[in-house]
Amino acid sequence: MPELPEVETTCRGIRPHAEGHAVSAVVVRNPRLRQPVPDVLQHVLPGQQLLHVGRRAKYLLLHFAEGCVIVHLGMSGSLRIVAADEPAGVHDHVDLVFGAFALRLRDPRRFGLVLWQPGELASHALLSHLGPEPLSEAFDGDWLYRISRGLRAPVKHVLMDGRRVVGVGNIYASESLFRARIHPLEQAGRIGVARYRRLADEVKLTLSAAIEAGGSTLRDFVGGDGQPGYFQQQYFVYGREGLACKVCATPVQRIVSGQRATYFCPQCQRRGR
């Protein structure tokens, strides 16, 4: 699933090409995504100028004067700049056309979303409960320490809980915990403030490095310009089960926690360190 770096990469890729241009048409080839694509898009968007391309958590936000288009890439989606007359593939479901070019949503599994929010954006049900952005000043080790007091859940589960901090998905939680030398199953409430400060710093560094590398391409992901990401070449633990740890040469282990694959080094990430 595209995570925060992949969504941010998409946002940065399409922003300079699409901002300031007016929608000339909306083409919906298949409205049956995770939620139906609203019919109103084809009536309300033509003629409106795209004011800003932003992101909140793993949602792309296309801001117009009369509201916002909320896009989620689902499990395997991409939103790319293409020529408006480029023939659509079987998985190309929605185009926002801007004259000679279009923003095209490709979503093979159809788990993505294209929704319209005409009112206050923060009140939308998908956004209203979200925690702070991990790259913002609102997120730091002191925040993690405060919200984790009394929690017996594994720290990796807390890090991936969008109500506490957004956008830290499975890949980047595993990588950040390794870099901070924290075992993914350690109880969140037992970790001290100093270790949380180190973890918050590593989350920021890991996500920033991933964005600079264009995100991770494990299967289908491409950015807004159609190019794959390369951060997977920098992984310390994710997907490296049985391979030597890049720090200590101990074989990386894989477990399943919360129905998600979790990778860690048993030597570098001993509990209670």
C-alpha positions as CSV (number, residue, x, y, z in Angstrom):
1,M,0.0,0.0,0.0
2,P,1.3,3.5,-0.8
3,E,2.4,5.1,2.5
4,L,3.1,8.7,3.4
5,P,6.4,9.0,1.3
6,E,4.7,7.6,-1.8
7,V,1.7,10.0,-1.4
8,E,4.0,13.0,-0.7
9,T,6.1,12.0,-3.8
10,T,2.9,12.0,-5.8
11,C,1.9,15.3,-4.4
12,R,5.2,17.0,-5.2
13,G,5.2,15.4,-8.7
14,I,1.9,16.7,-9.8
15,R,1.8,20.1,-8.0
16,P,4.0,22.1,-10.3
17,H,2.2,20.8,-13.4
18,A,-1.4,21.1,-12.2
19,E,-1.7,24.0,-9.8
20,G,-3.2,27.1,-11.4
21,H,-4.9,25.2,-14.3
22,A,-8.7,24.9,-14.7
23,V,-10.5,21.6,-15.1
24,S,-12.0,21.2,-18.5
25,A,-13.7,17.8,-18.0
26,V,-14.0,15.0,-15.5
27,V,-14.0,11.5,-17.0
28,V,-15.3,8.6,-14.8
29,R,-14.9,5.3,-16.6
30,N,-15.6,3.1,-13.5
31,P,-17.2,4.8,-10.4
32,R,-17.0,1.6,-8.4
33,L,-14.1,2.2,-6.1
34,R,-14.0,1.6,-2.3
35,Q,-16.8,4.2,-2.2
36,P,-18.6,5.3,-5.4
37,V,-17.1,8.2,-7.2
38,P,-19.7,11.0,-6.7
39,D,-21.6,12.1,-9.8
40,V,-21.3,15.7,-8.7
41,L,-17.7,15.9,-9.7
42,Q,-18.6,15.9,-13.4
43,H,-20.8,18.9,-12.8
44,V,-19.0,21.0,-10.2
45,L,-15.4,20.8,-11.2
46,P,-15.3,21.9,-14.9
47,G,-14.3,25.5,-15.0
48,Q,-12.8,25.5,-11.5
49,Q,-9.1,26.3,-11.1
50,L,-6.9,23.9,-9.1
51,L,-5.6,26.2,-6.3
52,H,-3.4,23.8,-4.4
53,V,-2.3,20.2,-4.3
54,G,-1.7,19.1,-0.7
55,R,-1.6,16.0,1.5
56,R,-3.0,15.0,4.9
57,A,-1.8,11.6,6.2
58,K,-2.1,9.3,3.1
59,Y,-4.8,11.4,1.4
60,L,-4.1,13.6,-1.6
61,L,-6.0,16.9,-1.4
62,L,-6.9,18.8,-4.5
63,H,-8.2,22.2,-3.4
64,F,-10.7,24.2,-5.5
65,A,-12.6,27.4,-4.7
66,E,-15.8,25.4,-4.0
67,G,-14.4,22.5,-2.2
68,C,-11.7,19.7,-2.2
69,V,-11.3,16.5,-4.0
70,I,-10.0,13.8,-1.6
71,V,-8.0,11.0,-3.2
72,H,-6.7,7.9,-1.6
73,L,-4.5,5.5,-3.6
74,G,-5.8,2.4,-1.9
75,M,-3.6,-0.8,-2.2
76,S,-2.0,-0.3,-5.6
77,G,-3.2,3.0,-7.0
78,S,-1.3,5.9,-8.7
79,L,-2.3,9.4,-9.7
80,R,-0.2,10.5,-12.7
81,I,0.1,13.4,-15.2
82,V,-0.7,12.0,-18.7
83,A,-1.5,13.5,-22.0
84,A,-5.3,14.0,-22.2
85,D,-5.5,11.9,-25.3
86,E,-3.4,9.0,-24.0
87,P,-5.5,5.9,-24.4
88,A,-6.8,4.6,-21.0
89,G,-6.0,1.2,-19.7
90,V,-8.4,-1.2,-18.2
91,H,-7.5,0.0,-14.7
92,D,-7.6,3.7,-15.5
93,H,-10.8,4.7,-13.8
94,V,-10.9,8.5,-13.3
95,D,-9.4,11.5,-15.2
96,L,-9.4,15.1,-14.2
97,V,-8.7,16.8,-17.5
98,F,-6.9,20.1,-17.7
99,G,-7.0,20.9,-21.4
100,A,-4.0,19.1,-23.0
101,F,-3.1,17.0,-19.9
102,A,-5.0,15.0,-17.3
103,L,-4.6,13.7,-13.7
104,R,-5.3,10.0,-14.2
105,L,-6.2,7.6,-11.4
106,R,-5.0,4.0,-12.0
107,D,-6.2,1.5,-9.4
108,P,-6.0,-2.2,-10.3
109,R,-7.7,-3.3,-7.1
110,R,-10.2,-0.5,-6.8
111,F,-9.5,0.1,-3.1
112,G,-8.9,3.8,-3.7
113,L,-11.1,6.8,-3.2
114,V,-12.1,9.9,-5.2
115,L,-14.5,12.0,-3.0
116,W,-15.8,15.6,-3.0
117,Q,-15.9,17.7,0.2
118,P,-17.7,21.0,-0.4
119,G,-17.5,22.2,3.2
120,E,-14.9,22.4,5.9
121,L,-12.2,19.9,5.0
122,A,-11.1,19.1,8.6
123,S,-14.7,18.0,9.4
124,H,-14.7,15.2,6.8
125,A,-15.1,11.8,8.5
126,L,-11.9,10.5,7.0
127,L,-9.8,13.4,8.3
128,S,-11.5,14.5,11.6
129,H,-9.9,11.9,13.8
130,L,-6.3,12.1,12.5
131,G,-3.3,12.7,14.7
132,P,-0.4,15.0,14.0
133,E,1.8,14.8,10.9
134,P,5.1,13.1,11.6
135,L,7.1,15.7,9.8
136,S,5.5,18.6,11.7
137,E,6.6,20.3,14.8
138,A,3.5,18.9,16.6
139,F,5.1,15.4,16.5
140,D,8.1,14.7,18.7
141,G,9.3,12.3,21.4
142,D,7.5,14.2,24.1
143,W,4.2,13.7,22.2
144,L,4.8,10.0,21.8
145,Y,5.7,9.7,25.5
146,R,2.5,11.5,26.6
147,I,0.1,9.5,24.4
148,S,1.7,6.2,25.3
149,R,1.4,6.3,29.1
150,G,-0.5,3.2,30.4
151,L,-0.6,1.5,27.0
152,R,0.2,-2.2,26.9
153,A,0.0,-2.4,23.1
154,P,3.3,-3.0,21.2
155,V,5.0,0.3,20.2
156,K,4.8,-0.6,16.5
157,H,1.0,-0.7,16.8
158,V,1.0,2.7,18.4
159,L,3.3,4.1,15.8
160,M,0.9,2.9,13.1
161,D,-2.3,4.2,14.8
162,G,-3.4,7.2,12.7
163,R,-5.3,8.7,15.7
164,R,-1.9,9.2,17.4
165,V,0.4,10.0,14.4
166,V,-0.5,9.8,10.8
167,G,1.1,8.1,7.8
168,V,3.7,5.9,9.5
169,G,2.7,2.6,7.8
170,N,4.2,-0.8,8.1
171,I,7.4,-0.3,6.1
172,Y,8.5,2.9,7.7
173,A,7.5,1.9,11.2
174,S,9.7,-1.2,10.9
175,E,12.6,0.9,9.5
176,S,12.2,3.7,12.1
177,L,12.1,1.2,15.0
178,F,15.3,-0.4,13.8
179,R,17.1,2.9,13.4
180,A,16.0,3.8,17.0
181,R,17.1,0.3,18.3
182,I,13.6,-0.4,19.7
183,H,12.0,-3.8,19.6
184,P,8.7,-3.6,17.7
185,L,6.8,-5.6,20.3
186,E,8.0,-3.7,23.3
187,Q,5.0,-2.3,25.3
188,A,4.5,1.3,24.4
189,G,3.8,2.4,28.0
190,R,7.2,1.0,29.2
191,I,9.3,3.1,26.9
192,G,10.9,6.2,28.4
193,V,11.0,9.7,27.1
194,A,14.6,9.6,25.9
195,R,14.0,6.6,23.7
196,Y,10.8,8.2,22.4
197,R,12.8,11.3,21.4
198,R,15.2,9.1,19.5
199,L,12.3,7.2,17.9
200,A,10.6,10.5,16.8
201,D,13.8,11.7,15.3
202,E,14.3,8.5,13.4
203,V,10.7,8.6,12.1
204,K,11.4,12.0,10.7
205,L,14.7,11.1,9.2
206,T,13.4,7.8,7.7
207,L,10.3,9.5,6.1
208,S,12.4,12.4,4.8
209,A,14.9,10.0,3.2
210,A,12.1,8.0,1.6
211,I,10.6,11.1,0.1
212,E,13.9,12.2,-1.3
213,A,14.3,8.7,-2.9
214,G,10.8,9.0,-4.4
215,G,9.2,6.5,-2.0
216,S,9.3,2.7,-2.3
217,T,8.3,0.7,-5.3
218,L,7.6,-2.9,-4.2
219,R,4.9,-3.7,-6.8
220,D,2.9,-1.1,-8.6
221,F,3.8,2.3,-7.2
222,V,4.9,5.1,-9.5
223,G,4.9,8.8,-8.7
224,G,3.0,11.6,-10.4
225,D,5.6,11.6,-13.2
226,G,5.3,7.9,-13.7
227,Q,8.7,7.1,-12.2
228,P,9.2,4.4,-9.5
229,G,10.6,5.0,-6.0
230,Y,14.0,3.7,-4.9
231,F,13.9,3.8,-1.1
232,Q,13.6,0.0,-0.9
233,Q,17.3,-0.1,-1.7
234,Q,18.0,1.6,1.7
235,Y,16.0,-0.8,3.8
236,F,17.7,-2.1,6.9
237,V,15.1,-4.7,7.9
238,Y,11.9,-4.6,5.9
239,G,11.6,-7.6,3.6
240,R,15.1,-8.8,4.6
241,E,14.1,-11.9,6.6
242,G,17.1,-14.2,7.0
243,L,19.6,-11.7,5.5
244,A,22.4,-10.3,7.6
245,C,21.7,-7.2,9.6
246,K,23.6,-4.3,7.9
247,V,24.9,-3.2,11.4
248,C,25.7,-6.4,13.3
249,A,25.3,-9.3,10.7
250,T,22.7,-11.1,12.8
251,P,20.0,-12.6,10.6
252,V,16.9,-10.3,10.3
253,Q,13.8,-12.0,11.7
254,R,10.2,-11.7,10.6
255,I,7.1,-12.1,12.8
256,V,3.4,-11.4,12.3
257,S,1.9,-8.9,14.7
258,G,-1.5,-7.3,14.3
259,Q,-1.9,-9.3,11.1
260,R,1.1,-7.4,9.6
261,A,4.6,-8.7,8.8
262,T,7.1,-7.2,11.2
263,Y,10.9,-7.3,10.5
264,F,13.6,-6.6,13.1
265,C,17.1,-7.5,14.2
266,P,17.1,-9.5,17.5
267,Q,20.5,-8.2,18.4
268,C,20.2,-4.5,17.6
269,Q,16.6,-4.3,18.9
270,R,16.7,-6.1,22.2
271,R,13.8,-5.2,24.5
272,G,14.4,-2.7,27.3
273,R,17.6,-1.2,25.8
